[in-house]
Amino acid sequence: MRKHSILRNKRAIVGIEAAIVLIAFVVIASALAYVVINMGFFSAQKAKDTISQGVSEATSALQLDGSVIAKTNTTAYAQYLAFPVKLSVGKAELDLNNNTVVVSVYSGDMALLDIYNGSTANDTIDLDTVLQSVGADTAEFVIYNSDNDSVLELNEKAFLVINLGTGHELASYSKVKIEVRTSQGAALTVERQIPGGLPEEGYVDLG
Protein backbone atom coordinates (compact mmCIF):
# COMPACT_ATOMS: atom_id res chain seq x y z
CA MET A 1 0.00 0.00 0.00
CA ARG A 2 2.83 2.34 0.90
CA LYS A 3 4.57 1.44 -2.35
CA HIS A 4 1.52 2.49 -4.39
CA SER A 5 1.35 5.76 -2.48
CA ILE A 6 4.97 6.51 -3.29
CA LEU A 7 4.34 5.79 -6.98
CA ARG A 8 1.32 8.10 -7.02
CA ASN A 9 3.39 10.88 -5.40
CA LYS A 10 6.13 10.41 -8.00
CA ARG A 11 3.58 10.57 -10.81
CA ALA A 12 2.11 13.77 -9.31
CA ILE A 13 5.57 15.37 -9.10
CA VAL A 14 6.35 14.34 -12.68
CA GLY A 15 3.00 15.78 -13.77
CA ILE A 16 3.72 19.07 -12.05
CA GLU A 17 7.21 19.24 -13.61
CA ALA A 18 5.76 18.56 -17.04
CA ALA A 19 3.19 21.32 -16.52
CA ILE A 20 5.92 23.75 -15.46
CA VAL A 21 8.00 22.87 -18.53
CA LEU A 22 4.93 23.28 -20.76
CA ILE A 23 4.11 26.64 -19.21
CA ALA A 24 7.73 27.72 -19.70
CA PHE A 25 7.54 26.76 -23.39
CA VAL A 26 4.28 28.69 -23.78
CA VAL A 27 5.78 31.80 -22.10
CA ILE A 28 8.92 31.62 -24.25
CA ALA A 29 6.84 31.10 -27.40
CA SER A 30 4.66 34.10 -26.48
CA ALA A 31 7.72 36.25 -25.88
CA LEU A 32 9.22 35.22 -29.22
CA ALA A 33 5.91 35.87 -30.98
CA TYR A 34 5.76 39.33 -29.40
CA VAL A 35 9.31 40.09 -30.54
CA VAL A 36 8.55 38.89 -34.09
CA ILE A 37 5.33 40.90 -34.29
CA ASN A 38 7.03 43.95 -32.83
CA MET A 39 9.86 43.66 -35.34
CA GLY A 40 7.28 43.36 -38.10
CA PHE A 41 5.56 46.57 -37.01
CA PHE A 42 8.93 48.31 -36.66
CA SER A 43 10.03 47.22 -40.14
CA ALA A 44 6.72 48.33 -41.63
CA GLN A 45 7.03 51.73 -39.97
CA LYS A 46 10.62 52.13 -41.14
CA ALA A 47 9.60 51.20 -44.67
CA LYS A 48 6.77 53.75 -44.53
CA ASP A 49 9.13 56.45 -43.24
CA THR A 50 11.68 55.62 -45.94
CA ILE A 51 9.06 55.81 -48.70
CA SER A 52 7.69 59.06 -47.29
CA GLN A 53 11.18 60.56 -47.09
CA GLY A 54 11.96 59.39 -50.61
CA VAL A 55 8.80 61.01 -51.99
CA SER A 56 9.59 64.20 -50.06
CA GLU A 57 13.13 64.33 -51.45
CA ALA A 58 11.91 63.62 -54.98
CA THR A 59 9.50 66.58 -55.00
CA SER A 60 10.39 70.23 -54.68
CA ALA A 61 9.38 72.18 -51.58
CA LEU A 62 8.51 75.10 -53.86
CA GLN A 63 6.34 75.29 -56.94
CA LEU A 64 5.81 77.95 -59.58
CA ASP A 65 2.71 80.03 -58.86
CA GLY A 66 2.38 82.17 -61.97
CA SER A 67 4.18 83.52 -65.02
CA VAL A 68 7.86 84.30 -65.39
CA ILE A 69 8.34 88.01 -66.11
CA ALA A 70 11.41 89.51 -67.81
CA LYS A 71 12.38 93.19 -67.70
CA THR A 72 14.59 94.56 -70.47
CA ASN A 73 17.23 97.29 -70.25
CA THR A 74 17.94 100.24 -72.56
CA THR A 75 19.56 97.95 -75.15
CA ALA A 76 16.51 95.61 -75.33
CA TYR A 77 18.19 92.74 -73.51
CA ALA A 78 16.45 90.91 -70.68
CA GLN A 79 18.32 91.88 -67.54
CA TYR A 80 15.79 91.08 -64.80
CA LEU A 81 13.73 87.96 -64.19
CA ALA A 82 10.97 87.49 -61.61
CA PHE A 83 8.42 84.79 -60.87
CA PRO A 84 6.07 83.92 -57.98
CA VAL A 85 6.39 80.74 -55.94
CA LYS A 86 4.44 79.05 -53.19
CA LEU A 87 4.91 76.07 -50.90
CA SER A 88 4.24 72.68 -52.45
CA VAL A 89 1.36 70.54 -51.20
CA GLY A 90 2.17 69.00 -47.84
CA LYS A 91 4.74 71.63 -46.87
CA ALA A 92 3.97 73.81 -43.85
CA GLU A 93 6.97 76.15 -43.99
CA LEU A 94 10.36 76.61 -45.63
CA ASP A 95 13.34 78.64 -44.46
CA LEU A 96 14.62 80.93 -47.24
CA ASN A 97 17.73 82.02 -45.37
CA ASN A 98 20.73 82.63 -47.63
CA ASN A 99 22.53 79.72 -45.94
CA THR A 100 19.85 77.22 -46.98
CA VAL A 101 19.08 78.25 -50.58
CA VAL A 102 21.17 78.10 -53.75
CA VAL A 103 20.04 79.85 -56.94
CA SER A 104 21.85 79.33 -60.25
CA VAL A 105 21.12 80.62 -63.76
CA TYR A 106 22.23 78.94 -67.01
CA SER A 107 21.95 80.22 -70.59
CA GLY A 108 24.13 79.04 -73.46
CA ASP A 109 27.76 79.51 -72.40
CA MET A 110 26.75 81.68 -69.42
CA ALA A 111 26.38 80.24 -65.93
CA LEU A 112 25.84 82.18 -62.71
CA LEU A 113 26.30 79.87 -59.74
CA ASP A 114 25.02 80.40 -56.21
CA ILE A 115 23.90 84.01 -56.65
CA TYR A 116 21.28 83.93 -53.89
CA ASN A 117 21.53 86.88 -51.52
CA GLY A 118 18.79 86.11 -48.98
CA SER A 119 15.17 87.13 -48.55
CA THR A 120 13.40 90.37 -47.67
CA ALA A 121 9.91 91.11 -46.39
CA ASN A 122 8.27 93.60 -48.72
CA ASP A 123 4.69 94.55 -49.55
CA THR A 124 5.65 96.90 -52.38
CA ILE A 125 3.35 96.29 -55.35
CA ASP A 126 5.52 98.15 -57.88
CA LEU A 127 7.62 95.45 -59.53
CA ASP A 128 10.06 97.97 -61.01
CA THR A 129 10.89 99.22 -57.50
CA VAL A 130 11.44 95.65 -56.33
CA LEU A 131 13.70 94.84 -59.29
CA GLN A 132 15.85 97.92 -58.77
CA SER A 133 16.43 96.90 -55.14
CA VAL A 134 18.28 93.72 -56.15
CA GLY A 135 22.01 94.03 -56.79
CA ALA A 136 23.74 92.95 -60.00
CA ASP A 137 24.42 89.23 -60.45
CA THR A 138 22.27 88.36 -57.44
CA ALA A 139 18.90 86.80 -56.67
CA GLU A 140 16.58 87.46 -53.75
CA PHE A 141 13.25 86.19 -52.50
CA VAL A 142 10.74 88.90 -51.72
CA ILE A 143 8.16 87.55 -49.26
CA TYR A 144 4.70 89.11 -49.14
CA ASN A 145 2.24 88.94 -46.19
CA SER A 146 5.35 88.22 -44.15
CA ASP A 147 5.84 88.33 -40.39
CA ASN A 148 9.31 89.80 -41.05
CA ASP A 149 11.29 86.57 -40.95
CA SER A 150 12.97 84.45 -43.64
CA VAL A 151 10.50 81.56 -43.31
CA LEU A 152 7.92 81.15 -46.08
CA GLU A 153 4.66 79.93 -44.55
CA LEU A 154 1.31 78.77 -45.92
CA ASN A 155 -0.34 82.18 -45.87
CA GLU A 156 2.65 83.92 -47.48
CA LYS A 157 3.66 84.41 -51.10
CA ALA A 158 7.12 85.04 -52.50
CA PHE A 159 8.73 86.30 -55.70
CA LEU A 160 12.18 85.22 -56.78
CA VAL A 161 13.81 88.28 -58.31
CA ILE A 162 17.02 87.97 -60.35
CA ASN A 163 19.29 90.75 -61.61
CA LEU A 164 21.58 89.30 -64.28
CA GLY A 165 23.78 92.39 -64.21
CA THR A 166 25.85 93.81 -67.04
CA GLY A 167 27.32 91.26 -69.44
CA HIS A 168 24.93 88.44 -68.57
CA GLU A 169 21.75 89.84 -70.11
CA LEU A 170 19.62 87.56 -72.28
CA ALA A 171 19.22 88.23 -75.99
CA SER A 172 16.19 87.37 -78.11
CA TYR A 173 15.64 83.63 -78.73
CA SER A 174 18.08 82.59 -76.02
CA LYS A 175 17.07 79.90 -73.54
CA VAL A 176 17.43 80.32 -69.80
CA LYS A 177 17.23 77.80 -66.97
CA ILE A 178 16.84 78.85 -63.34
CA GLU A 179 17.54 76.29 -60.63
CA VAL A 180 16.45 76.87 -57.03
CA ARG A 181 17.76 74.43 -54.43
CA THR A 182 16.37 74.60 -50.90
CA SER A 183 17.06 72.67 -47.71
CA GLN A 184 14.11 70.38 -48.40
CA GLY A 185 13.25 68.24 -51.41
CA ALA A 186 14.40 68.42 -55.00
CA ALA A 187 15.38 71.57 -56.86
CA LEU A 188 12.77 73.78 -58.51
CA THR A 189 13.77 74.19 -62.15
CA VAL A 190 12.25 76.84 -64.41
CA GLU A 191 13.13 76.93 -68.10
CA ARG A 192 12.01 79.59 -70.59
CA GLN A 193 12.92 80.99 -74.01
CA ILE A 194 13.29 84.71 -74.56
CA PRO A 195 11.05 85.82 -77.46
CA GLY A 196 12.15 88.00 -80.34
CA GLY A 197 11.37 91.67 -80.82
CA LEU A 198 12.13 92.69 -77.24
CA PRO A 199 11.17 96.27 -76.31
CA GLU A 200 13.54 98.66 -74.57
CA GLU A 201 12.96 98.96 -70.80
CA GLY A 202 9.77 96.95 -70.99
CA TYR A 203 8.19 93.90 -69.40
CA VAL A 204 7.83 90.59 -71.24
CA ASP A 205 5.64 87.70 -70.12
CA LEU A 206 7.60 84.47 -70.66
CA GLY A 207 4.70 82.27 -69.61
C-alpha positions in Angstrom: 0.0 0.0 0.0 2.8 2.3 0.9 4.6 1.4 -2.3 1.5 2.5 -4.4 1.3 5.8 -2.5 5.0 6.5 -3.3 4.3 5.8 -7.0 1.3 8.1 -7.0 3.4 10.9 -5.4 6.1 10.4 -8.0 3.6 10.6 -10.8 2.1 13.8 -9.3 5.6 15.4 -9.1 6.3 14.3 -12.7 3.0 15.8 -13.8 3.7 19.1 -12.0 7.2 19.2 -13.6 5.8 18.6 -17.0 3.2 21.3 -16.5 5.9 23.8 -15.5 8.0 22.9 -18.5 4.9 23.3 -20.8 4.1 26.6 -19.2 7.7 27.7 -19.7 7.5 26.8 -23.4 4.3 28.7 -23.8 5.8 31.8 -22.1 8.9 31.6 -24.3 6.8 31.1 -27.4 4.7 34.1 -26.5 7.7 36.2 -25.9 9.2 35.2 -29.2 5.9 35.9 -31.0 5.8 39.3 -29.4 9.3 40.1 -30.5 8.6 38.9 -34.1 5.3 40.9 -34.3 7.0 44.0 -32.8 9.9 43.7 -35.3 7.3 43.4 -38.1 5.6 46.6 -37.0 8.9 48.3 -36.7 10.0 47.2 -40.1 6.7 48.3 -41.6 7.0 51.7 -40.0 10.6 52.1 -41.1 9.6 51.2 -44.7 6.8 53.8 -44.5 9.1 56.4 -43.2 11.7 55.6 -45.9 9.1 55.8 -48.7 7.7 59.1 -47.3 11.2 60.6 -47.1 12.0 59.4 -50.6 8.8 61.0 -52.0 9.6 64.2 -50.1 13.1 64.3 -51.5 11.9 63.6 -55.0 9.5 66.6 -55.0 10.4 70.2 -54.7 9.4 72.2 -51.6 8.5 75.1 -53.9 6.3 75.3 -56.9 5.8 77.9 -59.6 2.7 80.0 -58.9 2.4 82.2 -62.0 4.2 83.5 -65.0 7.9 84.3 -65.4 8.3 88.0 -66.1 11.4 89.5 -67.8 12.4 93.2 -67.7 14.6 94.6 -70.5 17.2 97.3 -70.2 17.9 100.2 -72.6 19.6 98.0 -75.2 16.5 95.6 -75.3 18.2 92.7 -73.5 16.4 90.9 -70.7 18.3 91.9 -67.5 15.8 91.1 -64.8 13.7 88.0 -64.2 11.0 87.5 -61.6 8.4 84.8 -60.9 6.1 83.9 -58.0 6.4 80.7 -55.9 4.4 79.0 -53.2 4.9 76.1 -50.9 4.2 72.7 -52.5 1.4 70.5 -51.2 2.2 69.0 -47.8 4.7 71.6 -46.9 4.0 73.8 -43.9 7.0 76.1 -44.0 10.4 76.6 -45.6 13.3 78.6 -44.5 14.6 80.9 -47.2 17.7 82.0 -45.4 20.7 82.6 -47.6 22.5 79.7 -45.9 19.8 77.2 -47.0 19.1 78.3 -50.6 21.2 78.1 -53.8 20.0 79.9 -56.9 21.9 79.3 -60.2 21.1 80.6 -63.8 22.2 78.9 -67.0 21.9 80.2 -70.6 24.1 79.0 -73.5 27.8 79.5 -72.4 26.7 81.7 -69.4 26.4 80.2 -65.9 25.8 82.2 -62.7 26.3 79.9 -59.7 25.0 80.4 -56.2 23.9 84.0 -56.7 21.3 83.9 -53.9 21.5 86.9 -51.5 18.8 86.1 -49.0 15.2 87.1 -48.5 13.4 90.4 -47.7 9.9 91.1 -46.4 8.3 93.6 -48.7 4.7 94.5 -49.5 5.7 96.9 -52.4 3.3 96.3 -55.3 5.5 98.2 -57.9 7.6 95.5 -59.5 10.1 98.0 -61.0 10.9 99.2 -57.5 11.4 95.7 -56.3 13.7 94.8 -59.3 15.9 97.9 -58.8 16.4 96.9 -55.1 18.3 93.7 -56.2 22.0 94.0 -56.8 23.7 93.0 -60.0 24.4 89.2 -60.5 22.3 88.4 -57.4 18.9 86.8 -56.7 16.6 87.5 -53.8 13.3 86.2 -52.5 10.7 88.9 -51.7 8.2 87.6 -49.3 4.7 89.1 -49.1 2.2 88.9 -46.2 5.3 88.2 -44.2 5.8 88.3 -40.4 9.3 89.8 -41.0 11.3 86.6 -41.0 13.0 84.4 -43.6 10.5 81.6 -43.3 7.9 81.1 -46.1 4.7 79.9 -44.5 1.3 78.8 -45.9 -0.3 82.2 -45.9 2.6 83.9 -47.5 3.7 84.4 -51.1 7.1 85.0 -52.5 8.7 86.3 -55.7 12.2 85.2 -56.8 13.8 88.3 -58.3 17.0 88.0 -60.4 19.3 90.8 -61.6 21.6 89.3 -64.3 23.8 92.4 -64.2 25.8 93.8 -67.0 27.3 91.3 -69.4 24.9 88.4 -68.6 21.7 89.8 -70.1 19.6 87.6 -72.3 19.2 88.2 -76.0 16.2 87.4 -78.1 15.6 83.6 -78.7 18.1 82.6 -76.0 17.1 79.9 -73.5 17.4 80.3 -69.8 17.2 77.8 -67.0 16.8 78.8 -63.3 17.5 76.3 -60.6 16.5 76.9 -57.0 17.8 74.4 -54.4 16.4 74.6 -50.9 17.1 72.7 -47.7 14.1 70.4 -48.4 13.2 68.2 -51.4 14.4 68.4 -55.0 15.4 71.6 -56.9 12.8 73.8 -58.5 13.8 74.2 -62.2 12.3 76.8 -64.4 13.1 76.9 -68.1 12.0 79.6 -70.6 12.9 81.0 -74.0 13.3 84.7 -74.6 11.1 85.8 -77.5 12.2 88.0 -80.3 11.4 91.7 -80.8 12.1 92.7 -77.2 11.2 96.3 -76.3 13.5 98.7 -74.6 13.0 99.0 -70.8 9.8 97.0 -71.0 8.2 93.9 -69.4 7.8 90.6 -71.2 5.6 87.7 -70.1 7.6 84.5 -70.7 4.7 82.3 -69.6 
